[in-house]
């Protein structure tokens, strides 16, 4: 007889079990995005994943809206889930393997703000709390999910500024320097009854800042500065591009530039990180000289004989 707890446990479909196993040990943000992609595909087809054919996957992909990068990411999520189902024996055929995922055009250079643009976005924000959020994103080079998850237990005070222990993408922890001026601004918006689990960048009511609210905050600030297409990730790309050029010797660190480079240097356009090489005149070939052993051999042949 089965235990009573099993009778109360809600039954889930095989597709739900497959998705849960596929997303096991992934981060919360990754799981949320991937699950939404697969759920949208399942809702569009209206059939179990075991009955999906190539026509379903092609029709769903052709009907997707949004940017090319977003459409490719959603297709990659569904293809990954189908391939995982075949590996664990839930599915018989991987229909996603027959659909080629073409590489899109690299538009990274179009998503890089200048340092002046970022400063204008920050300076035109009237709310001190929101201005601190923008400065944390830029001067610490954080992803927006990392900023929302940052607690005061992750912050360590130093004589000048501090250090933040950031737990981010890939379940990796890195240590980011916090400039002294930014540290003072963060402390200024901190609640008086703060505890170790108090968020570093709080919401309007002191609770942790929600991810969607943080995105809206950045979008409104960027639109106010005349940059409606900018997003939070553009802040990080701007910072990393600056330090990529600094490390390449193309620019010097100026006042107001974040005091530490990001932990991982970015993929940057070659035109931004490669020093300019001036064309040089080819060197003229050196005059041909006879090797020393040839000279000695010639002298030996021309030496007069001493025989009588």
C-alpha positions as CSV (number, residue, x, y, z in Angstrom):
1,X,0.0,0.0,0.0
2,X,1.4,3.4,-1.0
3,X,2.1,5.9,1.7
4,X,-0.5,8.5,2.5
5,X,1.9,11.3,1.4
6,X,2.0,9.9,-2.1
7,X,-1.8,10.2,-2.5
8,X,-1.6,13.9,-1.6
9,X,1.2,14.6,-3.9
10,X,-0.1,16.3,-7.1
11,X,0.6,14.4,-10.3
12,X,2.5,16.2,-13.0
13,X,2.8,15.3,-16.7
14,X,5.7,13.7,-18.3
15,X,6.6,16.9,-20.0
16,X,6.7,18.8,-16.7
17,X,8.9,16.1,-15.2
18,X,11.2,16.4,-18.2
19,X,11.4,20.2,-17.9
20,X,12.1,20.0,-14.2
21,X,15.0,17.5,-14.8
22,X,16.3,19.6,-17.6
23,X,16.4,22.8,-15.4
24,X,17.8,21.0,-12.3
25,X,20.7,22.9,-10.7
26,X,20.3,25.9,-13.0
27,X,20.2,29.4,-11.6
28,X,16.8,30.9,-10.8
29,X,17.0,33.5,-13.6
30,X,18.1,30.9,-16.2
31,X,15.4,28.5,-15.1
32,X,12.7,31.2,-15.3
33,X,13.7,32.3,-18.8
34,X,14.1,28.7,-20.2
35,X,10.9,27.5,-18.7
36,X,9.0,30.4,-20.2
37,X,10.4,29.6,-23.6
38,X,9.5,25.9,-23.4
39,X,6.0,26.6,-21.9
40,X,5.3,29.0,-24.8
41,X,6.2,26.4,-27.3
42,X,4.1,23.7,-25.6
43,X,1.1,26.1,-25.4
44,X,1.5,26.9,-29.1
45,X,1.7,23.3,-30.2
46,X,-1.0,22.0,-27.9
47,X,0.5,18.5,-27.9
48,X,3.0,16.5,-25.7
49,X,6.6,16.9,-26.6
50,X,6.7,13.2,-27.6
51,X,4.3,14.0,-30.5
52,X,6.1,17.2,-31.7
53,X,7.4,17.0,-35.3
54,X,9.7,19.2,-37.2
55,X,6.8,21.2,-38.8
56,X,5.7,22.3,-35.3
57,X,9.1,23.6,-34.4
58,X,9.5,25.4,-37.7
59,X,6.1,27.0,-37.6
60,X,6.5,28.2,-34.0
61,X,9.9,29.7,-34.8
62,X,8.6,31.5,-37.9
63,X,5.8,33.1,-35.9
64,X,8.0,34.4,-33.1
65,X,8.2,38.2,-32.8
66,X,11.0,40.3,-31.4
67,X,14.7,40.8,-32.2
68,X,16.7,38.1,-34.0
69,X,18.7,37.5,-30.9
70,X,15.6,36.9,-28.8
71,X,14.1,34.5,-31.4
72,X,17.3,32.5,-31.6
73,X,17.5,32.3,-27.8
74,X,14.0,30.9,-27.6
75,X,14.7,28.4,-30.3
76,X,17.9,27.3,-28.6
77,X,16.1,26.7,-25.3
78,X,13.5,24.5,-27.0
79,X,16.2,22.6,-28.9
80,X,18.1,22.0,-25.7
81,X,15.1,20.6,-23.9
82,X,14.3,18.3,-26.8
83,X,17.9,17.0,-27.0
84,X,17.9,16.4,-23.2
85,X,14.7,14.4,-23.5
86,X,16.3,12.1,-26.1
87,X,19.4,11.7,-23.9
88,X,17.4,10.6,-20.8
89,X,15.0,8.4,-22.8
90,X,11.8,10.5,-22.5
91,X,11.7,11.2,-26.3
92,X,12.4,8.9,-29.2
93,X,13.5,11.4,-31.8
94,X,15.3,14.8,-31.5
95,X,13.3,16.8,-34.0
96,X,15.3,19.9,-33.1
97,X,18.5,18.5,-34.5
98,X,17.1,18.9,-38.0
99,X,16.4,22.6,-37.5
100,X,19.6,24.6,-38.1
101,X,20.2,27.6,-35.8
102,X,21.9,30.2,-37.9
103,X,24.3,32.6,-36.4
104,X,23.0,36.2,-36.4
105,X,24.8,39.4,-37.1
106,X,27.0,40.6,-34.2
107,X,25.5,43.9,-33.2
108,X,27.5,44.4,-30.0
109,X,29.0,47.7,-31.2
110,X,25.4,49.1,-31.4
111,X,24.8,48.4,-27.7
112,X,27.8,50.3,-26.3
113,X,27.1,53.6,-24.6
114,X,29.7,56.2,-24.3
115,X,30.9,57.3,-20.9
116,X,29.2,60.7,-21.4
117,X,25.9,59.0,-22.1
118,X,26.0,57.0,-18.9
119,X,26.9,60.0,-16.8
120,X,24.0,61.9,-18.4
121,X,21.6,59.1,-17.6
122,X,22.7,59.1,-13.9
123,X,22.8,62.8,-13.4
124,X,19.3,63.4,-14.8
125,X,17.8,60.9,-12.4
126,X,16.1,63.0,-9.7
127,X,15.5,60.2,-7.1
128,X,18.5,59.6,-4.9
129,X,17.6,55.9,-4.4
130,X,17.3,55.3,-8.1
131,X,20.4,57.3,-8.8
132,X,22.3,54.9,-6.4
133,X,21.0,51.9,-8.3
134,X,22.2,53.4,-11.6
135,X,25.6,54.1,-10.1
136,X,25.9,50.6,-8.7
137,X,25.2,49.1,-12.1
138,X,27.8,51.2,-13.8
139,X,30.6,51.7,-11.3
140,X,30.5,48.1,-10.0
141,X,29.8,46.5,-13.4
142,X,27.0,44.3,-12.1
143,X,24.3,42.5,-13.9
144,X,20.8,43.7,-13.0
145,X,20.0,40.4,-11.3
146,X,23.2,40.6,-9.2
147,X,22.3,44.1,-8.1
148,X,18.9,43.1,-7.0
149,X,20.3,40.1,-5.0
150,X,23.1,42.0,-3.3
151,X,22.7,42.1,0.5
152,X,24.7,44.0,3.2
153,X,26.1,40.7,4.4
154,X,27.9,40.6,1.0
155,X,29.6,44.0,1.7
156,X,32.9,44.5,3.5
157,X,34.0,47.9,4.7
158,X,37.6,49.1,3.9
159,X,39.5,52.2,4.8
160,X,38.6,53.6,1.4
161,X,35.3,52.3,0.1
162,X,34.6,48.6,0.3
163,X,34.4,45.2,-1.4
164,X,31.3,43.4,-2.5
165,X,31.1,39.6,-2.8
166,X,28.9,39.1,-5.9
167,X,27.3,35.7,-6.6
168,X,26.4,35.8,-10.2
169,X,26.2,33.9,-13.5
170,X,27.4,30.4,-13.6
171,X,27.1,30.1,-9.8
172,X,30.4,32.0,-9.5
173,X,31.5,34.4,-6.8
174,X,33.6,37.4,-7.6
175,X,34.9,40.3,-5.5
176,X,34.2,43.8,-6.8
177,X,35.7,47.0,-5.4
178,X,33.3,49.7,-4.3
179,X,34.7,53.3,-4.7
180,X,34.6,55.4,-1.5
181,X,32.2,57.9,-3.0
182,X,29.8,55.2,-4.1
183,X,30.0,53.5,-0.7
184,X,28.9,56.8,1.0
185,X,25.9,57.1,-1.3
186,X,24.9,53.5,-0.7
187,X,25.0,54.0,3.1
188,X,23.0,57.2,2.7
189,X,20.0,55.3,1.3
190,X,20.3,52.4,3.8
191,X,17.6,52.0,6.4
192,X,18.4,52.9,10.0
193,X,17.3,49.5,11.3
194,X,19.2,47.6,8.6
195,X,20.2,43.9,9.1
196,X,22.7,41.7,7.3
197,X,19.9,40.5,4.9
198,X,18.9,44.1,4.1
199,X,19.2,44.8,0.3
200,X,22.0,47.1,-0.7
201,X,19.7,48.7,-3.3
202,X,16.2,48.7,-1.8
203,X,12.8,49.2,-3.4
204,X,10.6,52.1,-2.7
205,X,9.3,50.4,0.5
206,X,12.7,49.1,1.7
207,X,12.1,45.6,0.4
208,X,14.4,44.0,-2.2
209,X,14.1,45.6,-5.6
210,X,12.2,43.4,-8.0
211,X,13.9,42.5,-11.3
212,X,11.1,44.0,-13.4
213,X,11.1,47.2,-11.3
214,X,14.8,47.5,-11.8
215,X,14.4,47.2,-15.6
216,X,11.7,49.8,-15.6
217,X,14.0,52.1,-13.5
218,X,16.8,51.9,-16.0
219,X,14.5,52.2,-19.0
220,X,12.8,55.4,-17.7
221,X,16.2,57.0,-16.8
222,X,17.6,56.2,-20.2
223,X,14.5,57.6,-21.9
224,X,14.7,60.8,-19.8
225,X,18.3,61.2,-21.2
226,X,17.2,60.7,-24.8
227,X,18.4,57.1,-25.0
228,X,15.2,55.0,-25.1
229,X,16.8,51.8,-26.5
230,X,19.4,51.6,-23.7
231,X,19.1,48.8,-21.1
232,X,20.9,47.8,-17.9
233,X,23.3,45.6,-19.7
234,X,24.5,48.5,-21.8
235,X,26.0,50.0,-18.6
236,X,28.1,46.9,-18.1
237,X,29.1,46.9,-21.7
238,X,30.2,50.5,-21.5
239,X,32.4,49.8,-18.4
240,X,34.0,46.8,-19.9
241,X,34.7,48.5,-23.2
242,X,36.5,51.3,-21.3
243,X,38.7,48.9,-19.5
244,X,39.3,46.9,-22.6
245,X,40.7,50.0,-24.3
246,X,42.7,50.9,-21.1
247,X,44.3,47.4,-21.1
248,X,45.1,47.8,-24.8
249,X,46.8,51.2,-24.1
250,X,44.3,53.1,-26.3
251,X,43.2,55.4,-23.4
252,X,44.2,56.5,-20.0
253,X,42.2,56.2,-16.8
254,X,40.5,59.5,-16.0
255,X,38.9,60.9,-13.0
256,X,35.4,59.5,-12.6
257,X,36.2,56.2,-14.3
258,X,35.4,53.2,-12.1
259,X,38.5,52.3,-10.1
260,X,38.6,48.6,-11.0
261,X,38.1,46.6,-14.2
262,X,35.4,44.0,-14.4
263,X,36.4,40.4,-13.4
264,X,36.0,39.1,-16.9
265,X,37.1,41.1,-19.9
266,X,34.5,41.2,-22.6
267,X,34.2,40.3,-26.3
268,X,34.8,43.6,-27.9
269,X,34.9,44.8,-31.5
270,X,38.4,44.5,-32.9
271,X,38.3,48.2,-33.9
272,X,38.0,49.2,-30.2
273,X,40.7,47.0,-28.7
274,X,43.4,46.8,-31.5
275,X,46.0,49.6,-31.5
276,X,46.2,51.6,-34.8
277,X,49.2,50.4,-36.7
278,X,50.7,52.9,-39.1
279,X,52.0,51.5,-42.4
280,X,55.8,51.3,-42.5
281,X,58.1,51.3,-45.4
282,X,59.5,47.9,-46.0
283,X,63.1,47.5,-45.1
284,X,65.6,47.2,-47.9
285,X,67.4,43.9,-48.2
286,X,70.8,43.8,-46.7
287,X,73.7,43.4,-49.2
288,X,74.5,39.8,-49.8
289,X,77.6,38.7,-48.0
290,X,79.6,35.5,-48.4
291,X,79.6,33.2,-45.4
292,X,82.8,33.1,-43.4
293,X,83.5,29.5,-44.1
294,X,83.3,30.2,-47.9
295,X,85.8,33.0,-47.5
296,X,88.3,30.8,-45.7
297,X,87.8,28.1,-48.3
298,X,88.6,30.5,-51.1
299,X,91.7,31.8,-49.3
300,X,92.9,28.2,-48.8
301,X,92.7,27.5,-52.6
302,X,94.6,30.7,-53.6
303,X,97.4,30.3,-51.0
304,X,100.7,29.6,-52.9
305,X,102.2,26.2,-52.5
306,X,105.4,25.9,-50.4
307,X,106.5,22.6,-52.0
308,X,110.0,22.5,-53.7
